[in-house]
Amino acid sequence: MADLSTFPITTRWPVENPDILQLFTCPTPNGTKVSCTLEEMGLPYEAHFIDIWKNETFTPEFVTLNPNGKIPAIIDPDGPGGRPFGLFESCSIMIYLTDKTGLLMPSDPARRYETISWLFFQAAHVGPFFGNLGYFHKYAGTAIEDKRPRDRFANETKRLLQVLETRLEGREWIMDEFTVADISMLGWVNGTITWYEAGPIIGWDALKNVPAWLERGLARPAIERGMAVPARPE
């Protein structure tokens, strides 16, 4: 049995099965990137709900695993060299898992790097701009009279969706085959339309390829399961 006692985060979120991968997360677009990846890969894991609305990511225990205080983060009891290994940042975790399993990433080196480019596209552009659009369109930013910040993020979100629209022309998935690149963006695109209710200001109805891609992605059983991880404590 693996010994995870050297990870202080386990004192606040106890581990039931230390021999499987531990996922510390919340069902947000970033958090579900890893849970959906794990579900698609069929890897056993134990999920721990981190309440971001109570700022649990900034507790002393959590920042020992991710110094930046953000979900998701993992502990793999069978890490490099067979030793327990902690890792943070969702796209970093996704690449790590593809290296570990050989799944959801093209084996050809050139296509692998192209897939990683799309992961960085999500991390550097889709996540920040879609997230800020949500803030200014639906949350606290709605109280700001000056709508220029909201419009800036709406216009850039619209542009980024057009990048995806062009990429998906004649393709079912971003890399033809289903990869972590698709997983990284499904939750963000879905959340922007459903949770943020921003479709009317980003030209959603004018798109063809992205909505069809989103429908295909959300219909995958593993994605459906991963989007619901972890369950909120009662």
Backbone hydrogen bonds in HBPLUS format (Angstrom, degrees):
<---DONOR---> <-ACCEPTOR-->    atom                        ^
c    i                          cat <-CA-CA->   ^        H-A-AA   ^      H-
h    n   atom  resd res      DA  || num        DHA   H-A  angle D-A-AA Bond
n    s   type  num  typ     dist DA aas  dist angle  dist       angle   num
A0007-PHE N   A0004-LEU O   3.08 MM   3  5.75 166.4  2.09 120.2 123.9     1
A0010-THR N   A0007-PHE O   3.02 MM   3  5.95 161.4  2.06 130.5 134.2     2
A0011-THR N   A0008-PRO O   3.00 MM   3  5.60 165.0  2.02 118.0 123.0     3
A0012-ARG N   A0009-ILE O   3.24 MM   3  5.69 142.9  2.38 107.4 116.0     4
A0013-TRP N   A0009-ILE O   3.05 MM   4  6.24 160.5  2.09 151.0 157.2     5
A0020-ILE N   A0017-ASN O   3.35 MM   3  6.16 172.3  2.36 124.5 125.2     6
A0046-GLU N   A0021-LEU O   2.80 MM  25  6.25 153.5  1.87 161.5 170.6     7
A0022-GLN N   A0075-ILE O   2.84 MM  53  5.03 175.0  1.84 156.5 157.9     8
A0075-ILE N   A0022-GLN O   2.92 MM  53  5.03 147.3  2.03 138.2 145.7     9
A0023-LEU N   A0046-GLU O   2.83 MM  23  5.99 172.6  1.83 157.6 158.3    10
A0048-HIS N   A0023-LEU O   2.73 MM  25  6.04 150.0  1.82 166.5 175.9    11
A0024-PHE N   A0073-ALA O   2.87 MM  49  5.29 174.4  1.87 169.2 167.6    12
A0073-ALA N   A0024-PHE O   3.05 MM  49  5.29 144.0  2.18 141.6 151.9    13
A0025-THR N   A0048-HIS O   3.05 MM  23  6.24 165.1  2.07 167.8 171.3    14
A0050-ILE N   A0025-THR O   2.77 MM  25  5.38 155.4  1.83 155.4 156.2    15
A0028-THR N   A0026-CYS O   2.68 MM   2  5.70 136.0  1.87 114.9 100.1    16
A0032-THR N   A0028-THR O   2.88 MM   4  5.93 169.4  1.90 167.0 166.7    17
A0033-LYS N   A0030-ASN O   3.26 MM   3  5.45 147.5  2.38 101.3 110.6    18
A0036-CYS N   A0032-THR O   2.86 MM   4  5.69 161.6  1.90 142.3 147.7    19
A0037-THR N   A0033-LYS O   3.20 MM   4  6.22 147.4  2.31 128.7 137.6    20
A0038-LEU N   A0034-VAL O   2.90 MM   4  6.15 162.3  1.93 154.9 158.7    21
A0039-GLU N   A0035-SER O   2.94 MM   4  6.14 156.1  2.00 144.9 151.7    22
A0040-GLU N   A0036-CYS O   2.90 MM   4  6.07 160.8  1.94 148.9 153.9    23
A0041-MET N   A0037-THR O   2.99 MM   4  6.17 148.5  2.09 144.9 153.7    24
A0042-GLY N   A0038-LEU O   2.92 MM   4  5.99 125.8  2.22 138.4 152.4    25
A0043-LEU N   A0038-LEU O   3.23 MM   5  5.47 146.9  2.35 150.4 153.6    26
A0042-GLY N   A0039-GLU O   3.21 MM   3  5.04 136.1  2.41  92.2 104.4    27
A0054-LYS N   A0051-ASP O   3.17 MM   3  5.48 153.0  2.24 104.5 112.6    28
A0056-GLU N   A0051-ASP O   3.13 MM   5  5.57 168.7  2.15 149.7 147.9    29
A0055-ASN N   A0052-ILE O   3.12 MM   3  4.78 158.7  2.17  98.9 101.4    30
A0058-PHE N   A0055-ASN O   3.13 MM   3  5.72 160.9  2.16 113.4 119.3    31
A0059-THR N   A0056-GLU O   3.25 MM   3  5.31 165.5  2.27 108.1 109.1    32
A0063-VAL N   A0059-THR O   3.17 MM   4  6.40 170.4  2.18 167.4 168.9    33
A0064-THR N   A0061-GLU O   3.34 MM   3  5.60 151.4  2.42 101.8 110.0    34
A0065-LEU N   A0062-PHE O   2.90 MM   3  5.62 156.6  1.96 120.8 127.6    35
A0066-ASN N   A0062-PHE O   3.12 MM   4  6.43 162.6  2.15 148.1 153.6    36
A0069-GLY N   A0066-ASN O   2.93 MM   3  5.48 167.1  1.94 121.8 126.0    37
A0074-ILE N   A0087-LEU O   2.88 MM  13  5.41 164.3  1.91 160.0 165.2    38
A0087-LEU N   A0074-ILE O   3.01 MM  13  5.41 155.4  2.07 144.0 147.6    39
A0076-ASP N   A0085-PHE O   2.73 MM   9  5.15 166.1  1.75 156.2 156.8    40
A0085-PHE N   A0076-ASP O   2.85 MM   9  5.15 147.1  1.96 134.1 145.0    41
A0079-GLY N   A0083-ARG O   2.81 MM   4  5.04 131.3  2.04 118.7 131.1    42
A0082-GLY N   A0079-GLY O   2.78 MM   3  5.12 140.6  1.94 145.3 141.8    43
A0093-ILE N   A0089-GLU O   2.92 MM   4  6.23 156.8  1.98 157.2 164.8    44
A0094-MET N   A0090-SER O   2.92 MM   4  6.20 154.8  1.98 148.7 156.0    45
A0095-ILE N   A0091-CYS O   3.01 MM   4  6.23 160.5  2.05 148.8 152.6    46
A0096-TYR N   A0092-SER O   2.96 MM   4  6.16 160.2  2.00 146.8 152.9    47
A0097-LEU N   A0093-ILE O   2.89 MM   4  6.15 156.9  1.95 151.6 157.3    48
A0098-THR N   A0094-MET O   2.99 MM   4  6.28 149.8  2.09 145.4 153.6    49
A0099-ASP N   A0095-ILE O   2.95 MM   4  6.22 156.1  2.01 152.0 158.4    50
A0100-LYS N   A0096-TYR O   2.93 MM   4  6.15 146.2  2.04 143.0 153.1    51
A0101-THR N   A0097-LEU O   3.01 MM   4  6.13 149.8  2.10 144.0 150.3    52
A0102-GLY N   A0098-THR O   2.68 MM   4  5.15 150.2  1.76 141.1 149.4    53
A0180-VAL N   A0104-LEU O   3.08 MM  76  5.64 148.5  2.19 154.4 144.7    54
A0112-ARG N   A0108-ASP O   2.85 MM   4  6.03 146.1  1.96 154.7 166.0    55
A0113-TYR N   A0109-PRO O   3.05 MM   4  6.32 161.6  2.09 151.3 154.0    56
A0114-GLU N   A0110-ALA O   3.04 MM   4  6.32 147.7  2.15 140.8 150.5    57
A0115-THR N   A0111-ARG O   2.93 MM   4  6.12 152.9  2.01 143.0 149.5    58
A0116-ILE N   A0112-ARG O   2.99 MM   4  6.32 156.1  2.04 148.9 155.6    59
A0117-SER N   A0113-TYR O   2.92 MM   4  6.17 143.5  2.05 140.3 150.2    60
A0118-TRP N   A0114-GLU O   3.19 MM   4  6.60 147.8  2.30 143.4 150.7    61
A0118-TRP N   A0115-THR O   3.07 MM   3  5.20 119.4  2.45  96.8 111.1    62
A0119-LEU N   A0115-THR O   3.02 MM   4  6.43 143.7  2.15 142.8 153.8    63
A0120-PHE N   A0116-ILE O   2.93 MM   4  6.27 154.5  2.00 150.1 156.0    64
A0121-PHE N   A0117-SER O   2.87 MM   4  6.16 144.5  1.99 140.6 151.6    65
A0122-GLN N   A0118-TRP O   3.03 MM   4  6.30 151.5  2.11 142.0 148.0    66
A0123-ALA N   A0119-LEU O   2.95 MM   4  6.26 164.7  1.97 149.9 154.1    67
A0124-ALA N   A0120-PHE O   2.76 MM   4  5.74 163.6  1.79 152.2 156.3    68
A0125-HIS N   A0121-PHE O   3.00 MM   4  5.60 145.8  2.12 135.6 143.9    69
A0126-VAL N   A0121-PHE O   3.29 MM   5  6.72 158.5  2.34 141.7 147.4    70
A0127-GLY N   A0122-GLN O   2.87 MM   5  5.86 178.5  1.87 161.5 161.1    71
A0129-PHE N   A0125-HIS O   3.00 MM   4  5.89 163.6  2.03 154.5 159.8    72
A0130-PHE N   A0126-VAL O   2.91 MM   4  5.65 158.0  1.95 147.1 154.5    73
A0131-GLY N   A0127-GLY O   2.92 MM   4  5.76 156.0  1.98 145.1 152.9    74
A0132-ASN N   A0128-PRO O   2.99 MM   4  6.08 157.6  2.04 141.6 147.6    75
A0133-LEU N   A0129-PHE O   2.96 MM   4  6.07 149.6  2.05 141.1 149.8    76
A0134-GLY N   A0130-PHE O   3.02 MM   4  6.32 154.8  2.08 145.7 151.8    77
A0135-TYR N   A0131-GLY O   3.08 MM   4  6.44 150.4  2.17 143.3 151.1    78
A0136-PHE N   A0132-ASN O   3.02 MM   4  6.27 168.9  2.03 154.6 155.8    79
A0137-HIS N   A0133-LEU O   2.76 MM   4  5.73 148.0  1.86 152.1 161.7    80
A0138-LYS N   A0134-GLY O   2.92 MM   4  5.51 159.0  1.96 139.1 144.7    81
A0139-TYR N   A0134-GLY O   3.34 MM   5  6.69 147.1  2.45 146.3 153.6    82
A0139-TYR N   A0135-TYR O   3.17 MM   4  4.76 127.5  2.46 108.9 123.3    83
A0141-GLY N   A0135-TYR O   3.06 MM   6  5.49 136.6  2.26 134.3 137.3    84
A0142-THR N   A0139-TYR O   2.96 MM   3  5.92 170.9  1.96 132.2 135.2    85
A0143-ALA N   A0140-ALA O   3.15 MM   3  6.05 169.0  2.17 125.1 127.8    86
A0144-ILE N   A0141-GLY O   3.07 MM   3  5.45 163.9  2.09 113.6 118.8    87
A0151-ASP N   A0147-LYS O   2.91 MM   4  6.11 164.2  1.93 155.0 160.1    88
A0152-ARG N   A0148-ARG O   2.87 MM   4  6.01 150.3  1.96 148.3 156.0    89
A0153-PHE N   A0149-PRO O   3.15 MM   4  6.47 165.7  2.17 154.8 156.4    90
A0154-ALA N   A0150-ARG O   2.84 MM   4  6.05 151.5  1.92 149.6 159.0    91
A0155-ASN N   A0151-ASP O   2.86 MM   4  5.92 162.5  1.89 147.3 151.4    92
A0156-GLU N   A0152-ARG O   3.06 MM   4  6.27 158.4  2.11 147.0 153.0    93
A0157-THR N   A0153-PHE O   2.90 MM   4  5.95 154.2  1.97 140.5 148.2    94
A0158-LYS N   A0154-ALA O   2.91 MM   4  6.11 155.8  1.97 146.1 152.8    95
A0159-ARG N   A0155-ASN O   2.99 MM   4  6.27 150.4  2.07 140.2 148.2    96
A0160-LEU N   A0156-GLU O   2.87 MM   4  6.13 160.5  1.91 152.0 156.7    97
A0161-LEU N   A0157-THR O   2.94 MM   4  6.16 155.5  2.00 149.3 155.8    98
A0162-GLN N   A0158-LYS O   3.11 MM   4  6.34 140.8  2.27 137.3 147.6    99
A0162-GLN N   A0159-ARG O   3.03 MM   3  5.04 122.0  2.38  93.1 108.3   100
A0163-VAL N   A0159-ARG O   3.03 MM   4  6.47 140.0  2.19 142.9 154.2   101
A0163-VAL N   A0160-LEU O   3.11 MM   3  4.99 121.9  2.46  91.1 105.7   102
A0164-LEU N   A0160-LEU O   3.11 MM   4  6.52 156.7  2.17 147.5 152.6   103
A0165-GLU N   A0161-LEU O   2.78 MM   4  6.03 152.2  1.86 142.7 151.7   104
A0166-THR N   A0162-GLN O   2.93 MM   4  6.11 157.9  1.98 146.3 150.4   105
A0167-ARG N   A0163-VAL O   2.97 MM   4  6.22 161.0  2.01 146.7 152.5   106
A0168-LEU N   A0164-LEU O   2.90 MM   4  6.02 152.8  1.97 152.9 159.1   107
A0169-GLU N   A0166-THR O   3.23 MM   3  5.38 163.0  2.26 106.1 111.1   108
A0171-ARG N   A0168-LEU O   3.00 MM   3  4.87 170.1  2.01 120.5 119.4   109
A0176-ASP N   A0173-TRP O   3.08 MM   3  4.67 165.6  2.10 109.8 108.1   110
A0177-GLU N   A0175-MET O   2.73 MM   2  5.32 138.9  1.90 105.9  92.6   111
A0182-ASP N   A0179-THR O   3.12 MM   3  5.63 128.8  2.39 109.5 119.4   112
A0183-ILE N   A0179-THR O   3.37 MM   4  6.80 163.7  2.40 145.5 149.3   113
A0184-SER N   A0180-VAL O   2.88 MM   4  5.96 155.3  1.94 147.4 153.1   114
A0185-MET N   A0182-ASP O   3.06 MM   3  5.54 143.7  2.20 110.2 119.9   115
A0186-LEU N   A0182-ASP O   3.03 MM   4  6.14 144.1  2.16 158.3 169.4   116
A0189-VAL N   A0185-MET O   2.97 MM   4  6.12 171.1  1.98 164.7 166.4   117
A0190-ASN N   A0186-LEU O   2.93 MM   4  6.01 168.3  1.94 154.3 158.3   118
A0191-GLY N   A0187-GLY O   2.85 MM   4  5.82 160.1  1.89 141.4 147.9   119
A0192-THR N   A0188-TRP O   3.04 MM   4  6.10 150.7  2.13 142.2 149.4   120
A0193-ILE N   A0189-VAL O   3.29 MM   4  6.54 148.7  2.40 145.7 152.7   121
A0194-THR N   A0190-ASN O   2.84 MM   4  5.98 172.1  1.85 161.8 164.5   122
A0195-TRP N   A0191-GLY O   2.85 MM   4  4.80 119.5  2.22 113.2 130.6   123
A0196-TYR N   A0191-GLY O   2.79 MM   5  6.18 163.0  1.82 164.0 168.4   124
A0198-ALA N   A0192-THR O   3.04 MM   6  5.88 170.5  2.05 164.5 165.7   125
A0201-ILE N   A0198-ALA O   3.07 MM   3  5.73 139.5  2.24 119.3 129.5   126
A0202-ILE N   A0199-GLY O   3.23 MM   3  5.45 160.9  2.27 110.2 116.0   127
A0204-TRP N   A0199-GLY O   3.26 MM   5  4.97 172.1  2.27 144.6 143.2   128
A0206-ALA N   A0203-GLY O   3.12 MM   3  5.52 149.8  2.21 109.9 118.8   129
A0207-LEU N   A0204-TRP O   3.04 MM   3  5.52 164.1  2.07 116.6 121.7   130
A0212-ALA N   A0208-LYS O   3.43 MM   4  6.52 158.5  2.48 141.0 146.9   131
A0213-TRP N   A0209-ASN O   2.92 MM   4  6.11 156.7  1.97 150.4 157.3   132
A0214-LEU N   A0210-VAL O   2.84 MM   4  6.05 160.9  1.88 157.3 162.6   133
A0215-GLU N   A0211-PRO O   2.97 MM   4  6.16 159.3  2.01 146.6 151.7   134
A0216-ARG N   A0212-ALA O   3.02 MM   4  6.27 158.4  2.07 146.3 152.0   135
A0217-GLY N   A0213-TRP O   2.90 MM   4  6.12 162.2  1.94 152.2 157.2   136
A0218-LEU N   A0214-LEU O   2.94 MM   4  6.09 170.6  1.95 157.4 159.3   137
A0219-ALA N   A0215-GLU O   3.15 MM   4  6.15 132.3  2.39 137.0 148.3   138
A0220-ARG N   A0217-GLY O   3.16 MM   3  5.61 162.3  2.20 111.3 116.8   139
A0223-ILE N   A0220-ARG O   3.05 MM   3  5.31 120.9  2.41 105.2 119.9   140
A0224-GLU N   A0220-ARG O   3.00 MM   4  6.31 161.3  2.04 159.1 165.0   141
A0225-ARG N   A0221-PRO O   2.98 MM   4  6.25 157.5  2.03 148.8 154.5   142
A0226-GLY N   A0222-ALA O   2.87 MM   4  6.03 164.1  1.90 145.8 150.9   143
A0227-MET N   A0223-ILE O   2.91 MM   4  6.02 150.9  1.99 152.1 158.1   144
A0228-ALA N   A0225-ARG O   3.10 MM   3  5.57 150.4  2.19 110.6 119.3   145
A0229-VAL N   A0226-GLY O   3.16 MM   3  5.29 165.5  2.18 113.5 114.3   146
